[in-house]
């Protein structure tokens, strides 16, 4: 039986188990993607094949997001989290072992990649939907910040040391190590206590529940605005960020090494922002204020970075952009966990994953095409300006503000956002 989470304690037994399990698998996965890219290039000497394989490791997670979200609401979340990590771990170990034994036709990497990504699609909505069940709602901001720290730190360390690991270890050896990391996470996650209420009736099929999830999300104006603006902002920001690599490579005095420093500064800023939120208990009636201020300042940082030619200024702006972006991300996640009804959490988080990530491949491709005709720097500036145009009107929307400050769950039939914490215009 699960103990009811209390407001005065974030790091309870269940959250600690979940956090450390996610940290280990995130760290292995971040390094794996770097090692995989180098290994594929060594084996095939083809950037096209490398791109296709990397896409196979992400595409199912995007395509099956809504389906996985529905399943997360129907199934036992603990078992879903455990088996998602366990099956991915077995596949990683199997792939590495087969390659090391010379019994792995290269073409097998495609179904392996698709299966690993497919099982990963269930992990994100399940874990996002489970956190409010093991953490008191007053601690959700701090919990999401702590999870964000582990994810960002894992990405920073994994990307930094992935190349070193590939130089020291053979690629397939690290595939096995990565699989062991996932299996370890699965074993520890077995002991997480997540409440599960078995349904008395399963009359509705998956398709009906997917439609219900979209209807629920679209029936509540605050959720709809949050999902739509997030989708378009991610699209335009991805366009701009994708072009930072050619910008640094082709700008005198910048270079590839300084691109790494800039990305490191961005991640360090994100970690600092999440550290602040992990120890500071933000009042619910101030969420929209900090969301608004963070968004304003994030836009300012992006636009100045687009115009300036000073590397030092860009590094400083990247650091502060990381802080403000962490505030935006954590507040968004927390609001959804609080306001979305328990039976719809998995659906909404599955839809969010698909909407936020689904357009990224198109954004990356479009950025290159536009930059070919308009130039790299103008495309970056234009992308960031379009992101600002999308988000700024929402910051003056009182209904959206009341939704962001809301401190209670919103039922599927509810059209209005309860004004428990009305917006205070600043």
Secondary structure, DSSP 8 states (H G I E B T S, - for coil): ------TT-SS-HHHHHHHHHHHHHHHHHHHHHHHHHHHHHHHH--HHHHHHHHHHHHHHHHHTHHHHHHHHHHS-HHHHHHHHHHHHHHHHHHHHHHHHTT---TTHHHHHHHHHHHHHHHHHHHHHHHHHHHS-GGGHHHHHHHHHHHHHHHHHHHHHHHHHHHHHS-HHHHHHHHHHHHHHHHHHHTT--------S---S-HHHHHHHHHHHHHHSHHHHHHHHHHHHHHHHHHHHHHTHHHHHHHSTTTHHHHHHHHHHHHHHHHHHHHHHHHHS---GGGHHHHHHHHHHHHHHHHHHHHH---HHHHHHHHHHHHHHHHHHHHHHHHHHHHHB-GGGHHHHHHHHHHHHHHTHHHHHHHHHHHHHHH-HHHHHHHHHHHHHHHHHGGGG-HHHHHHHH--S-B-TT--S---TT-----
